[in-house]
Amino acid sequence: TNDQLNSIVQAVQFARNQLAQKNKFTLRAGSNVKFVSSRSGQTILGTVEKVNRKFVIVRESGKAFGTWRVPANMVEVI
């Protein structure tokens, strides 16, 4: 039913938020991280500049002005 589908969606959203929170607590400014770009599909390597509530600001390695605003659940510590 529609109520069952809504409860499944809420459970998935809760699990994603929990994963983001767990991931966020392991990140610090200066941590080396990687993530897969949703735009190009490439793996991006970089350094954490700032950890916000839901997003992480990552400076791409080797780029002077390459910064990304990435959801915390997409970032992996290297």
N, CA, C and O atoms as a GROMACS GRO file, in nm:
protein
  312
    1THR      N    1   0.084  -0.119   0.000
    1THR     CA    2   0.000   0.000   0.000
    1THR      C    3   0.088   0.125   0.000
    1THR      O    4   0.210   0.117   0.011
    2ASN      N    5   0.024   0.238  -0.012
    2ASN     CA    6   0.096   0.365  -0.014
    2ASN      C    7   0.162   0.394   0.122
    2ASN      O    8   0.272   0.449   0.126
    3ASP      N    9   0.097   0.359   0.230
    3ASP     CA   10   0.154   0.380   0.363
    3ASP      C   11   0.280   0.296   0.383
    3ASP      O   12   0.377   0.342   0.444
    4GLN      N   13   0.279   0.175   0.333
    4GLN     CA   14   0.398   0.089   0.344
    4GLN      C   15   0.513   0.147   0.264
    4GLN      O   16   0.628   0.146   0.310
    5LEU      N   17   0.485   0.196   0.145
    5LEU     CA   18   0.590   0.256   0.063
    5LEU      C   19   0.648   0.380   0.130
    5LEU      O   20   0.769   0.402   0.128
    6ASN      N   21   0.561   0.462   0.191
    6ASN     CA   22   0.609   0.581   0.262
    6ASN      C   23   0.698   0.544   0.379
    6ASN      O   24   0.797   0.612   0.404
    7SER      N   25   0.665   0.438   0.451
    7SER     CA   26   0.748   0.396   0.563
    7SER      C   27   0.883   0.343   0.516
    7SER      O   28   0.984   0.362   0.584
    8ILE      N   29   0.887   0.278   0.401
    8ILE     CA   30   1.014   0.231   0.345
    8ILE      C   31   1.100   0.349   0.305
    8ILE      O   32   1.220   0.350   0.331
    9VAL      N   33   1.041   0.449   0.243
    9VAL     CA   34   1.115   0.569   0.203
    9VAL      C   35   1.172   0.638   0.326
    9VAL      O   36   1.288   0.680   0.325
   10GLN      N   37   1.094   0.651   0.431
   10GLN     CA   38   1.142   0.714   0.553
   10GLN      C   39   1.257   0.634   0.615
   10GLN      O   40   1.351   0.694   0.668
   11ALA      N   41   1.250   0.503   0.610
   11ALA     CA   42   1.357   0.419   0.664
   11ALA      C   43   1.486   0.438   0.585
   11ALA      O   44   1.595   0.443   0.644
   12VAL      N   45   1.476   0.447   0.453
   12VAL     CA   46   1.594   0.468   0.369
   12VAL      C   47   1.654   0.606   0.397
   12VAL      O   48   1.776   0.619   0.408
   13GLN      N   49   1.570   0.708   0.408
   13GLN     CA   50   1.620   0.843   0.438
   13GLN      C   51   1.690   0.846   0.574
   13GLN      O   52   1.794   0.910   0.589
   14PHE      N   53   1.632   0.778   0.672
   14PHE     CA   54   1.694   0.772   0.804
   14PHE      C   55   1.830   0.704   0.798
   14PHE      O   56   1.926   0.751   0.859
   15ALA      N   57   1.839   0.593   0.724
   15ALA     CA   58   1.966   0.521   0.712
   15ALA      C   59   2.071   0.606   0.643
   15ALA      O   60   2.187   0.605   0.683
   16ARG      N   61   2.032   0.681   0.540
   16ARG     CA   62   2.126   0.770   0.472
   16ARG      C   63   2.175   0.880   0.565
   16ARG      O   64   2.294   0.913   0.566
   17ASN      N   65   2.085   0.937   0.643
   17ASN     CA   66   2.126   1.041   0.738
   17ASN      C   67   2.220   0.986   0.843
   17ASN      O   68   2.315   1.054   0.882
   18GLN      N   69   2.196   0.865   0.890
   18GLN     CA   70   2.285   0.803   0.987
   18GLN      C   71   2.424   0.778   0.929
   18GLN      O   72   2.525   0.798   0.996
   19LEU      N   73   2.427   0.733   0.805
   19LEU     CA   74   2.556   0.712   0.737
   19LEU      C   75   2.630   0.843   0.721
   19LEU      O   76   2.752   0.848   0.742
   20ALA      N   77   2.561   0.949   0.684
   20ALA     CA   78   2.625   1.080   0.669
   20ALA      C   79   2.679   1.129   0.802
   20ALA      O   80   2.789   1.184   0.807
   21GLN      N   81   2.604   1.111   0.911
   21GLN     CA   82   2.650   1.153   1.043
   21GLN      C   83   2.774   1.075   1.084
   21GLN      O   84   2.870   1.134   1.134
   22LYS      N   85   2.773   0.945   1.064
   22LYS     CA   86   2.888   0.861   1.100
   22LYS      C   87   3.011   0.903   1.020
   22LYS      O   88   3.121   0.914   1.074
   23ASN      N   89   2.990   0.925   0.891
   23ASN     CA   90   3.099   0.966   0.803
   23ASN      C   91   3.151   1.103   0.842
   23ASN      O   92   3.272   1.127   0.839
   24LYS      N   93   3.061   1.194   0.878
   24LYS     CA   94   3.099   1.331   0.910
   24LYS      C   95   3.189   1.337   1.033
   24LYS      O   96   3.280   1.420   1.039
   25PHE      N   97   3.164   1.250   1.131
   25PHE     CA   98   3.244   1.252   1.253
   25PHE      C   99   3.386   1.201   1.230
   25PHE      O  100   3.474   1.228   1.311
   26THR      N  101   3.412   1.129   1.121
   26THR     CA  102   3.546   1.081   1.092
   26THR      C  103   3.625   1.183   1.010
   26THR      O  104   3.746   1.169   0.994
   27LEU      N  105   3.557   1.285   0.958
   27LEU     CA  106   3.622   1.385   0.873
   27LEU      C  107   3.669   1.504   0.954
   27LEU      O  108   3.600   1.550   1.045
   28ARG      N  109   3.787   1.553   0.921
   28ARG     CA  110   3.842   1.674   0.980
   28ARG      C  111   3.903   1.757   0.869
   28ARG      O  112   3.938   1.703   0.763
   29ALA      N  113   3.916   1.885   0.891
   29ALA     CA  114   3.984   1.970   0.794
   29ALA      C  115   4.126   1.918   0.775
   29ALA      O  116   4.197   1.893   0.873
   30GLY      N  117   4.166   1.901   0.650
   30GLY     CA  118   4.299   1.847   0.619
   30GLY      C  119   4.299   1.699   0.587
   30GLY      O  120   4.401   1.646   0.544
   31SER      N  121   4.188   1.630   0.606
   31SER     CA  122   4.180   1.487   0.575
   31SER      C  123   4.184   1.466   0.424
   31SER      O  124   4.123   1.542   0.349
   32ASN      N  125   4.255   1.364   0.380
   32ASN     CA  126   4.258   1.328   0.239
   32ASN      C  127   4.138   1.238   0.210
   32ASN      O  128   4.116   1.139   0.279
   33VAL      N  129   4.060   1.275   0.108
   33VAL     CA  130   3.937   1.203   0.078
   33VAL      C  131   3.925   1.179  -0.072
   33VAL      O  132   4.001   1.233  -0.152
   34LYS      N  133   3.827   1.094  -0.107
   34LYS     CA  134   3.792   1.073  -0.247
   34LYS      C  135   3.641   1.059  -0.257
   34LYS      O  136   3.574   1.023  -0.160
   35PHE      N  137   3.588   1.089  -0.376
   35PHE     CA  138   3.446   1.071  -0.404
   35PHE      C  139   3.430   1.059  -0.554
   35PHE      O  140   3.520   1.095  -0.630
   36VAL      N  141   3.316   1.008  -0.597
   36VAL     CA  142   3.286   0.992  -0.739
   36VAL      C  143   3.194   1.108  -0.780
   36VAL      O  144   3.088   1.128  -0.721
   37SER      N  145   3.237   1.183  -0.880
   37SER     CA  146   3.160   1.297  -0.928
   37SER      C  147   3.033   1.248  -0.998
   37SER      O  148   3.038   1.160  -1.083
   38SER      N  149   2.921   1.307  -0.960
   38SER     CA  150   2.795   1.271  -1.026
   38SER      C  151   2.786   1.335  -1.164
   38SER      O  152   2.707   1.290  -1.248
   39ARG      N  153   2.864   1.438  -1.188
   39ARG     CA  154   2.863   1.506  -1.318
   39ARG      C  155   2.937   1.426  -1.425
   39ARG      O  156   2.885   1.402  -1.534
   40SER      N  157   3.060   1.385  -1.390
   40SER     CA  158   3.144   1.321  -1.491
   40SER      C  159   3.168   1.172  -1.466
   40SER      O  160   3.213   1.101  -1.556
   41GLY      N  161   3.138   1.124  -1.345
   41GLY     CA  162   3.163   0.984  -1.312
   41GLY      C  163   3.307   0.956  -1.275
   41GLY      O  164   3.343   0.840  -1.253
   42GLN      N  165   3.391   1.058  -1.269
   42GLN     CA  166   3.532   1.041  -1.234
   42GLN      C  167   3.549   1.037  -1.082
   42GLN      O  168   3.469   1.094  -1.008
   43THR      N  169   3.654   0.968  -1.039
   43THR     CA  170   3.690   0.969  -0.898
   43THR      C  171   3.776   1.092  -0.872
   43THR      O  172   3.879   1.111  -0.938
   44ILE      N  173   3.736   1.173  -0.778
   44ILE     CA  174   3.805   1.297  -0.744
   44ILE      C  175   3.878   1.277  -0.612
   44ILE      O  176   3.820   1.232  -0.514
   45LEU      N  177   4.006   1.312  -0.610
   45LEU     CA  178   4.087   1.308  -0.488
   45LEU      C  179   4.104   1.451  -0.439
   45LEU      O  180   4.121   1.542  -0.519
   46GLY      N  181   4.099   1.469  -0.308
   46GLY     CA  182   4.113   1.604  -0.256
   46GLY      C  183   4.135   1.607  -0.106
   46GLY      O  184   4.154   1.503  -0.042
   47THR      N  185   4.131   1.728  -0.052
   47THR     CA  186   4.152   1.752   0.089
   47THR      C  187   4.032   1.827   0.146
   47THR      O  188   3.981   1.920   0.083
   48VAL      N  189   3.987   1.786   0.263
   48VAL     CA  190   3.872   1.851   0.326
   48VAL      C  191   3.913   1.990   0.374
   48VAL      O  192   4.012   2.006   0.444
   49GLU      N  193   3.835   2.090   0.334
   49GLU     CA  194   3.856   2.226   0.383
   49GLU      C  195   3.763   2.257   0.499
   49GLU      O  196   3.804   2.321   0.596
   50LYS      N  197   3.637   2.211   0.490
   50LYS     CA  198   3.540   2.242   0.593
   50LYS      C  199   3.433   2.134   0.596
   50LYS      O  200   3.395   2.080   0.492
   51VAL      N  201   3.385   2.102   0.716
   51VAL     CA  202   3.277   2.006   0.733
   51VAL      C  203   3.155   2.084   0.782
   51VAL      O  204   3.155   2.138   0.892
   52ASN      N  205   3.052   2.089   0.700
   52ASN     CA  206   2.927   2.156   0.735
   52ASN      C  207   2.828   2.054   0.789
   52ASN      O  208   2.864   1.939   0.812
   53ARG      N  209   2.704   2.096   0.810
   53ARG     CA  210   2.603   2.008   0.868
   53ARG      C  211   2.578   1.885   0.782
   53ARG      O  212   2.579   1.773   0.832
   54LYS      N  213   2.554   1.904   0.652
   54LYS     CA  214   2.526   1.791   0.563
   54LYS      C  215   2.627   1.777   0.450
   54LYS      O  216   2.636   1.671   0.388
   55PHE      N  217   2.705   1.882   0.422
   55PHE     CA  218   2.796   1.881   0.310
   55PHE      C  219   2.939   1.903   0.357
   55PHE      O  220   2.964   1.959   0.464
   56VAL      N  221   3.033   1.859   0.274
   56VAL     CA  222   3.175   1.875   0.300
   56VAL      C  223   3.234   1.955   0.185
   56VAL      O  224   3.206   1.927   0.068
   57ILE      N  225   3.317   2.053   0.217
   57ILE     CA  226   3.386   2.130   0.115
   57ILE      C  227   3.521   2.064   0.092
   57ILE      O  228   3.601   2.052   0.184
   58VAL      N  229   3.545   2.021  -0.033
   58VAL     CA  230   3.667   1.948  -0.068
   58VAL      C  231   3.743   2.026  -0.174
   58VAL      O  232   3.685   2.066  -0.276
   59ARG      N  233   3.874   2.050  -0.150
   59ARG     CA  234   3.960   2.112  -0.251
   59ARG      C  235   4.027   1.999  -0.329
   59ARG      O  236   4.096   1.914  -0.273
   60GLU      N  237   4.005   2.001  -0.460
   60GLU     CA  238   4.058   1.896  -0.547
   60GLU      C  239   4.210   1.906  -0.553
   60GLU      O  240   4.265   2.015  -0.566
   61SER      N  241   4.277   1.791  -0.544
   61SER     CA  242   4.423   1.786  -0.550
   61SER      C  243   4.473   1.830  -0.686
   61SER      O  244   4.420   1.787  -0.789
   62GLY      N  245   4.574   1.914  -0.687
   62GLY     CA  246   4.636   1.957  -0.810
   62GLY      C  247   4.565   2.071  -0.880
   62GLY      O  248   4.608   2.113  -0.987
   63LYS      N  249   4.458   2.123  -0.823
   63LYS     CA  250   4.384   2.233  -0.885
   63LYS      C  251   4.389   2.354  -0.791
   63LYS      O  252   4.367   2.340  -0.671
   64ALA      N  253   4.418   2.471  -0.846
   64ALA     CA  254   4.424   2.592  -0.765
   64ALA      C  255   4.285   2.636  -0.720
   64ALA      O  256   4.268   2.680  -0.606
   65PHE      N  257   4.185   2.624  -0.808
   65PHE     CA  258   4.052   2.674  -0.774
   65PHE      C  259   3.946   2.565  -0.778
   65PHE      O  260   3.827   2.597  -0.789
   66GLY      N  261   3.984   2.440  -0.769
   66GLY     CA  262   3.888   2.330  -0.779
   66GLY      C  263   3.830   2.293  -0.643
   66GLY      O  264   3.888   2.210  -0.573
   67THR      N  265   3.718   2.352  -0.605
   67THR     CA  266   3.651   2.314  -0.481
   67THR      C  267   3.517   2.252  -0.513
   67THR      O  268   3.450   2.290  -0.609
   68TRP      N  269   3.477   2.157  -0.432
   68TRP     CA  270   3.352   2.083  -0.450
   68TRP      C  271   3.274   2.088  -0.320
   68TRP      O  272   3.331   2.082  -0.212
   69ARG      N  273   3.143   2.098  -0.332
   69ARG     CA  274   3.051   2.087  -0.218
   69ARG      C  275   2.984   1.950  -0.232
   69ARG      O  276   2.898   1.930  -0.318
   70VAL      N  277   3.025   1.857  -0.147
   70VAL     CA  278   2.988   1.716  -0.161
   70VAL      C  279   2.904   1.670  -0.041
   70VAL      O  280   2.936   1.706   0.072
   71PRO      N  281   2.798   1.594  -0.063
   71PRO     CA  282   2.725   1.536   0.050
   71PRO      C  283   2.817   1.447   0.133
   71PRO      O  284   2.900   1.375   0.078
   72ALA      N  285   2.801   1.452   0.264
   72ALA     CA  286   2.892   1.381   0.354
   72ALA      C  287   2.889   1.229   0.332
   72ALA      O  288   2.989   1.162   0.357
   73ASN      N  289   2.777   1.174   0.286
   73ASN     CA  290   2.771   1.030   0.267
   73ASN      C  291   2.841   0.984   0.140
   73ASN      O  292   2.858   0.864   0.121
   74MET      N  293   2.882   1.076   0.052
   74MET     CA  294   2.953   1.038  -0.071
   74MET      C  295   3.104   1.038  -0.054
   74MET      O  296   3.175   0.987  -0.141
   75VAL      N  297   3.155   1.094   0.054
   75VAL     CA  298   3.298   1.112   0.074
   75VAL      C  299   3.356   0.993   0.149
   75VAL      O  300   3.298   0.944   0.246
   76GLU      N  301   3.473   0.945   0.101
   76GLU     CA  302   3.545   0.836   0.167
   76GLU      C  303   3.683   0.886   0.206
   76GLU      O  304   3.750   0.951   0.126
   77VAL      N  305   3.725   0.855   0.329
   77VAL     CA  306   3.859   0.891   0.374
   77VAL      C  307   3.959   0.794   0.311
   77VAL      O  308   3.934   0.674   0.306
   78ILE      N  309   4.069   0.847   0.262
   78ILE     CA  310   4.173   0.763   0.201
   78ILE      C  311   4.270   0.718   0.308
   78ILE      O  312   4.365   0.646   0.278
   0.00000   0.00000   0.00000
